Amino acid sequence: MPEPISTQAAAYLREWAQREQAASPELAAVLNSIADNGLPRPDECTPWEQLRDEHYKRLGIVVDSWHVA
């Protein structure tokens, strides 16, 4: 079950989502989802490092343990 967030945090996320809507509908959808449902549990998430490395591979960027070249 997601971790609930405060009413104030949810309101802030909704305001942020509105500001970002025109620039990034996907980000706005994620922010609204967090505001509505709370944060996902860490064990349900993909580590950011894994997402980064997969994206670098799609872009054809060489990745080693310390930097991107």
N, CA, C and O atoms as CSV, one atom per row, in Angstrom:
chain,resi,resn,atom,element,x,y,z
A,1,MET,N,N,0.845,-1.186,0.000
A,1,MET,CA,C,0.000,0.000,0.000
A,1,MET,C,C,0.888,1.247,0.000
A,1,MET,O,O,1.891,1.279,0.713
A,2,PRO,N,N,0.541,2.277,-0.786
A,2,PRO,CA,C,1.357,3.486,-0.862
A,2,PRO,C,C,1.442,4.213,0.488
A,2,PRO,O,O,0.568,4.083,1.346
A,3,GLU,N,N,2.529,4.981,0.640
A,3,GLU,CA,C,2.720,5.804,1.824
A,3,GLU,C,C,1.933,7.091,1.658
A,3,GLU,O,O,2.164,7.816,0.691
A,4,PRO,N,N,1.009,7.407,2.566
A,4,PRO,CA,C,0.248,8.650,2.416
A,4,PRO,C,C,1.148,9.880,2.601
A,4,PRO,O,O,2.180,9.822,3.270
A,5,ILE,N,N,0.727,10.986,1.991
A,5,ILE,CA,C,1.448,12.248,2.165
A,5,ILE,C,C,0.481,13.251,2.777
A,5,ILE,O,O,-0.733,13.043,2.764
A,6,SER,N,N,1.019,14.331,3.308
A,6,SER,CA,C,0.183,15.326,3.970
A,6,SER,C,C,-0.714,16.044,2.964
A,6,SER,O,O,-0.439,16.061,1.764
A,7,THR,N,N,-1.770,16.624,3.469
A,7,THR,CA,C,-2.686,17.398,2.632
A,7,THR,C,C,-1.952,18.571,1.999
A,7,THR,O,O,-2.187,18.903,0.837
A,8,GLN,N,N,-1.063,19.197,2.763
A,8,GLN,CA,C,-0.281,20.324,2.253
A,8,GLN,C,C,0.654,19.878,1.130
A,8,GLN,O,O,0.783,20.568,0.119
A,9,ALA,N,N,1.302,18.736,1.302
A,9,ALA,CA,C,2.186,18.223,0.257
A,9,ALA,C,C,1.394,17.875,-0.993
A,9,ALA,O,O,1.839,18.145,-2.108
A,10,ALA,N,N,0.227,17.278,-0.813
A,10,ALA,CA,C,-0.610,16.929,-1.962
A,10,ALA,C,C,-1.044,18.185,-2.714
A,10,ALA,O,O,-1.046,18.205,-3.945
A,11,ALA,N,N,-1.408,19.225,-1.980
A,11,ALA,CA,C,-1.810,20.484,-2.621
A,11,ALA,C,C,-0.651,21.081,-3.398
A,11,ALA,O,O,-0.836,21.573,-4.511
A,12,TYR,N,N,0.550,21.044,-2.818
A,12,TYR,CA,C,1.730,21.558,-3.506
A,12,TYR,C,C,1.982,20.776,-4.796
A,12,TYR,O,O,2.268,21.363,-5.840
A,13,LEU,N,N,1.875,19.443,-4.718
A,13,LEU,CA,C,2.103,18.624,-5.913
A,13,LEU,C,C,1.090,18.939,-7.001
A,13,LEU,O,O,1.437,18.972,-8.182
A,14,ARG,N,N,-0.156,19.170,-6.615
A,14,ARG,CA,C,-1.177,19.513,-7.613
A,14,ARG,C,C,-0.875,20.861,-8.272
A,14,ARG,O,O,-1.038,21.017,-9.482
A,15,GLU,N,N,-0.433,21.834,-7.466
A,15,GLU,CA,C,-0.059,23.135,-8.028
A,15,GLU,C,C,1.128,22.990,-8.985
A,15,GLU,O,O,1.148,23.581,-10.064
A,16,TRP,N,N,2.103,22.203,-8.573
A,16,TRP,CA,C,3.273,21.956,-9.417
A,16,TRP,C,C,2.842,21.287,-10.715
A,16,TRP,O,O,3.306,21.654,-11.795
A,17,ALA,N,N,1.965,20.317,-10.606
A,17,ALA,CA,C,1.463,19.603,-11.787
A,17,ALA,C,C,0.804,20.568,-12.763
A,17,ALA,O,O,0.991,20.453,-13.974
A,18,GLN,N,N,0.035,21.520,-12.241
A,18,GLN,CA,C,-0.619,22.488,-13.120
A,18,GLN,C,C,0.412,23.340,-13.857
A,18,GLN,O,O,0.253,23.626,-15.044
A,19,ARG,N,N,1.464,23.744,-13.153
A,19,ARG,CA,C,2.509,24.557,-13.794
A,19,ARG,C,C,3.254,23.770,-14.866
A,19,ARG,O,O,3.679,24.331,-15.875
A,20,GLU,N,N,3.407,22.484,-14.644
A,20,GLU,CA,C,4.183,21.652,-15.558
A,20,GLU,C,C,3.344,21.047,-16.690
A,20,GLU,O,O,3.895,20.506,-17.648
A,21,GLN,N,N,2.041,21.136,-16.584
A,21,GLN,CA,C,1.148,20.459,-17.534
A,21,GLN,C,C,1.491,20.763,-18.982
A,21,GLN,O,O,1.569,19.854,-19.808
A,22,ALA,N,N,1.694,22.028,-19.293
A,22,ALA,CA,C,1.971,22.395,-20.682
A,22,ALA,C,C,3.332,21.877,-21.143
A,22,ALA,O,O,3.488,21.470,-22.294
A,23,ALA,N,N,4.313,21.893,-20.243
A,23,ALA,CA,C,5.663,21.493,-20.622
A,23,ALA,C,C,5.824,19.976,-20.640
A,23,ALA,O,O,6.578,19.441,-21.452
A,24,SER,N,N,5.133,19.299,-19.768
A,24,SER,CA,C,5.348,17.859,-19.655
A,24,SER,C,C,4.109,17.156,-19.114
A,24,SER,O,O,3.971,16.997,-17.901
A,25,PRO,N,N,3.212,16.735,-19.991
A,25,PRO,CA,C,2.009,16.039,-19.532
A,25,PRO,C,C,2.328,14.770,-18.731
A,25,PRO,O,O,1.590,14.420,-17.810
A,26,GLU,N,N,3.411,14.087,-19.075
A,26,GLU,CA,C,3.757,12.854,-18.358
A,26,GLU,C,C,4.167,13.156,-16.922
A,26,GLU,O,O,3.730,12.473,-15.996
A,27,LEU,N,N,5.006,14.175,-16.728
A,27,LEU,CA,C,5.408,14.558,-15.376
A,27,LEU,C,C,4.194,15.002,-14.573
A,27,LEU,O,O,4.048,14.630,-13.408
A,28,ALA,N,N,3.334,15.785,-15.182
A,28,ALA,CA,C,2.137,16.248,-14.485
A,28,ALA,C,C,1.271,15.071,-14.044
A,28,ALA,O,O,0.706,15.092,-12.951
A,29,ALA,N,N,1.165,14.053,-14.882
A,29,ALA,CA,C,0.379,12.871,-14.526
A,29,ALA,C,C,0.993,12.140,-13.331
A,29,ALA,O,O,0.274,11.675,-12.447
A,30,VAL,N,N,2.317,12.044,-13.309
A,30,VAL,CA,C,2.998,11.393,-12.183
A,30,VAL,C,C,2.784,12.189,-10.908
A,30,VAL,O,O,2.473,11.610,-9.867
A,31,LEU,N,N,2.945,13.515,-10.967
A,31,LEU,CA,C,2.756,14.347,-9.781
A,31,LEU,C,C,1.329,14.245,-9.259
A,31,LEU,O,O,1.115,14.149,-8.050
A,32,ASN,N,N,0.353,14.266,-10.162
A,32,ASN,CA,C,-1.036,14.122,-9.744
A,32,ASN,C,C,-1.289,12.749,-9.124
A,32,ASN,O,O,-2.032,12.638,-8.149
A,33,SER,N,N,-0.683,11.715,-9.678
A,33,SER,CA,C,-0.838,10.375,-9.131
A,33,SER,C,C,-0.287,10.296,-7.709
A,33,SER,O,O,-0.905,9.690,-6.834
A,34,ILE,N,N,0.881,10.911,-7.478
A,34,ILE,CA,C,1.455,10.918,-6.129
A,34,ILE,C,C,0.555,11.703,-5.185
A,34,ILE,O,O,0.323,11.284,-4.051
A,35,ALA,N,N,0.050,12.839,-5.648
A,35,ALA,CA,C,-0.842,13.645,-4.810
A,35,ALA,C,C,-2.103,12.867,-4.438
A,35,ALA,O,O,-2.584,12.962,-3.309
A,36,ASP,N,N,-2.633,12.101,-5.384
A,36,ASP,CA,C,-3.865,11.336,-5.143
A,36,ASP,C,C,-3.635,10.062,-4.343
A,36,ASP,O,O,-4.460,9.700,-3.504
A,37,ASN,N,N,-2.507,9.370,-4.599
A,37,ASN,CA,C,-2.311,8.026,-4.063
A,37,ASN,C,C,-1.171,7.891,-3.060
A,37,ASN,O,O,-1.021,6.841,-2.435
A,38,GLY,N,N,-0.367,8.940,-2.900
A,38,GLY,CA,C,0.795,8.864,-2.026
A,38,GLY,C,C,1.991,8.293,-2.773
A,38,GLY,O,O,1.921,7.994,-3.965
A,39,LEU,N,N,3.086,8.150,-2.042
A,39,LEU,CA,C,4.321,7.656,-2.636
A,39,LEU,C,C,4.325,6.137,-2.715
A,39,LEU,O,O,3.813,5.471,-1.815
A,40,PRO,N,N,4.898,5.579,-3.784
A,40,PRO,CA,C,5.014,4.123,-3.845
A,40,PRO,C,C,6.052,3.651,-2.822
A,40,PRO,O,O,6.959,4.398,-2.455
A,41,ARG,N,N,5.909,2.428,-2.379
A,41,ARG,CA,C,6.886,1.854,-1.454
A,41,ARG,C,C,8.205,1.651,-2.197
A,41,ARG,O,O,8.202,1.303,-3.377
A,42,PRO,N,N,9.322,1.863,-1.519
A,42,PRO,CA,C,10.628,1.707,-2.179
A,42,PRO,C,C,10.821,0.338,-2.815
A,42,PRO,O,O,11.456,0.236,-3.864
A,43,ASP,N,N,10.287,-0.721,-2.204
A,43,ASP,CA,C,10.482,-2.058,-2.767
A,43,ASP,C,C,9.648,-2.284,-4.027
A,43,ASP,O,O,9.802,-3.307,-4.694
A,44,GLU,N,N,8.766,-1.337,-4.357
A,44,GLU,CA,C,7.966,-1.426,-5.577
A,44,GLU,C,C,8.553,-0.575,-6.706
A,44,GLU,O,O,7.997,-0.521,-7.803
A,45,CYS,N,N,9.666,0.082,-6.433
A,45,CYS,CA,C,10.259,1.018,-7.395
A,45,CYS,C,C,11.517,0.442,-8.032
A,45,CYS,O,O,12.172,-0.441,-7.479
A,46,THR,N,N,11.830,0.964,-9.201
A,46,THR,CA,C,13.087,0.626,-9.875
A,46,THR,C,C,14.127,1.644,-9.433
A,46,THR,O,O,13.863,2.845,-9.489
A,47,PRO,N,N,15.308,1.198,-8.992
A,47,PRO,CA,C,16.347,2.154,-8.586
A,47,PRO,C,C,16.685,3.115,-9.723
A,47,PRO,O,O,16.737,2.718,-10.886
A,48,TRP,N,N,16.914,4.373,-9.380
A,48,TRP,CA,C,17.184,5.376,-10.406
A,48,TRP,C,C,18.433,5.048,-11.205
A,48,TRP,O,O,18.514,5.368,-12.390
A,49,GLU,N,N,19.407,4.412,-10.567
A,49,GLU,CA,C,20.632,4.067,-11.282
A,49,GLU,C,C,20.347,3.087,-12.423
A,49,GLU,O,O,20.930,3.187,-13.503
A,50,GLN,N,N,19.451,2.150,-12.169
A,50,GLN,CA,C,19.078,1.182,-13.200
A,50,GLN,C,C,18.351,1.887,-14.347
A,50,GLN,O,O,18.625,1.611,-15.515
A,51,LEU,N,N,17.436,2.788,-14.024
A,51,LEU,CA,C,16.716,3.537,-15.060
A,51,LEU,C,C,17.682,4.384,-15.878
A,51,LEU,O,O,17.579,4.452,-17.103
A,52,ARG,N,N,18.633,5.038,-15.182
A,52,ARG,CA,C,19.629,5.865,-15.863
A,52,ARG,C,C,20.456,5.032,-16.836
A,52,ARG,O,O,20.620,5.399,-18.000
A,53,ASP,N,N,20.976,3.904,-16.346
A,53,ASP,CA,C,21.841,3.074,-17.185
A,53,ASP,C,C,21.093,2.513,-18.390
A,53,ASP,O,O,21.651,2.430,-19.484
A,54,GLU,N,N,19.833,2.125,-18.194
A,54,GLU,CA,C,19.039,1.626,-19.319
A,54,GLU,C,C,18.823,2.732,-20.358
A,54,GLU,O,O,18.878,2.484,-21.562
A,55,HIS,N,N,18.579,3.946,-19.876
A,55,HIS,CA,C,18.385,5.065,-20.803
A,55,HIS,C,C,19.679,5.380,-21.554
A,55,HIS,O,O,19.649,5.633,-22.758
A,56,TYR,N,N,20.809,5.368,-20.854
A,56,TYR,CA,C,22.094,5.588,-21.511
A,56,TYR,C,C,22.334,4.535,-22.590
A,56,TYR,O,O,22.821,4.855,-23.674
A,57,LYS,N,N,21.996,3.297,-22.298
A,57,LYS,CA,C,22.182,2.236,-23.304
A,57,LYS,C,C,21.327,2.502,-24.537
A,57,LYS,O,O,21.785,2.314,-25.664
A,58,ARG,N,N,20.086,2.939,-24.326
A,58,ARG,CA,C,19.211,3.255,-25.463
A,58,ARG,C,C,19.791,4.388,-26.295
A,58,ARG,O,O,19.632,4.414,-27.516
A,59,LEU,N,N,20.471,5.332,-25.627
A,59,LEU,CA,C,21.077,6.463,-26.333
A,59,LEU,C,C,22.426,6.126,-26.943
A,59,LEU,O,O,22.987,6.918,-27.700
A,60,GLY,N,N,22.950,4.946,-26.612
A,60,GLY,CA,C,24.248,4.541,-27.129
A,60,GLY,C,C,25.417,5.189,-26.409
A,60,GLY,O,O,26.503,5.314,-26.975
A,61,ILE,N,N,25.204,5.600,-25.167
A,61,ILE,CA,C,26.253,6.233,-24.372
A,61,ILE,C,C,26.950,5.156,-23.553
A,61,ILE,O,O,26.296,4.301,-22.956
A,62,VAL,N,N,28.285,5.199,-23.528
A,62,VAL,CA,C,29.062,4.237,-22.764
A,62,VAL,C,C,29.008,4.626,-21.299
A,62,VAL,O,O,29.202,5.787,-20.938
A,63,VAL,N,N,28.739,3.631,-20.462
A,63,VAL,CA,C,28.642,3.867,-19.031
A,63,VAL,C,C,29.651,2.986,-18.320
A,63,VAL,O,O,29.702,1.778,-18.550
A,64,ASP,N,N,30.462,3.598,-17.445
A,64,ASP,CA,C,31.308,2.794,-16.571
A,64,ASP,C,C,30.915,3.103,-15.132
A,64,ASP,O,O,29.930,3.803,-14.897
A,65,SER,N,N,31.650,2.606,-14.198
A,65,SER,CA,C,31.232,2.735,-12.800
A,65,SER,C,C,31.373,4.156,-12.248
A,65,SER,O,O,30.844,4.444,-11.175
A,66,TRP,N,N,32.074,5.054,-12.953
A,66,TRP,CA,C,32.286,6.386,-12.395
A,66,TRP,C,C,31.726,7.529,-13.229
A,66,TRP,O,O,31.363,8.566,-12.674
A,67,HIS,N,N,31.646,7.375,-14.512
A,67,HIS,CA,C,31.176,8.506,-15.316
A,67,HIS,C,C,30.588,8.031,-16.634
A,67,HIS,O,O,30.726,6.876,-17.034
A,68,VAL,N,N,29.935,8.963,-17.279
A,68,VAL,CA,C,29.365,8.689,-18.600
A,68,VAL,C,C,30.251,9.382,-19.614
A,68,VAL,O,O,30.577,10.560,-19.469
A,69,ALA,N,N,30.636,8.644,-20.641
A,69,ALA,CA,C,31.526,9.224,-21.659
A,69,ALA,C,C,30.822,9.267,-22.999
A,69,ALA,O,O,31.401,9.721,-23.987
